[in-house]
Amino acid sequence: QVQLAESGGGLVQAGGSLRLSCTASGSAAVMGWYRQVPGKPREWVARIGVTGNVQMEDSVKVRFTVSRDNAKNTIYLQMKDLKPDDTAVYYCFESAGMIYGPRAWGQGTQVTVSS
């Protein structure tokens, strides 16, 4: 299985920006992001295909951007105008295609937005 490693999480004030990275151990197909708040279901955020096709959850698509560097097997989540409600553990995933669910997960990276 593909192994994924996230980085870039941290503490930021409301209105600030943060960029998350996720690198796959080998060749990856579709990659993307979920996030999870304690006590709530894991929520899909974004996915991006090998050729750059993007899908983004409606509540964040104005403020977040997902991108991909295939040479590095890495995807990014650029988050701007962060809000306290964005506080969550962000998980990177890999899937077989744009219509398929995750088949591999990263360990998660904590994003905390203070007010």
Rosetta blueprint (number, residue, H / E / L):
1 Q L
2 V L
3 Q L
4 L E
5 A E
6 E E
7 S E
8 G L
9 G L
10 G E
11 L E
12 V E
13 Q E
14 A L
15 G L
16 G L
17 S L
18 L E
19 R E
20 L E
21 S E
22 C E
23 T E
24 A E
25 S L
26 G L
27 S L
28 A L
29 A L
30 V E
31 M E
32 G E
33 W E
34 Y E
35 R E
36 Q E
37 V L
38 P L
39 G L
40 K L
41 P L
42 R L
43 E E
44 W E
45 V E
46 A E
47 R E
48 I E
49 G L
50 V L
51 T L
52 G L
53 N L
54 V E
55 Q E
56 M E
57 E L
58 D L
59 S L
60 V L
61 K L
62 V L
63 R L
64 F E
65 T E
66 V E
67 S E
68 R E
69 D E
70 N H
71 A H
72 K H
73 N L
74 T E
75 I E
76 Y E
77 L E
78 Q E
79 M E
80 K L
81 D L
82 L L
83 K L
84 P H
85 D H
86 D H
87 T L
88 A E
89 V E
90 Y E
91 Y E
92 C E
93 F E
94 E E
95 S E
96 A L
97 G L
98 M L
99 I L
100 Y L
101 G L
102 P E
103 R E
104 A E
105 W E
106 G L
107 Q L
108 G L
109 T E
110 Q E
111 V E
112 T E
113 V E
114 S E
115 S L
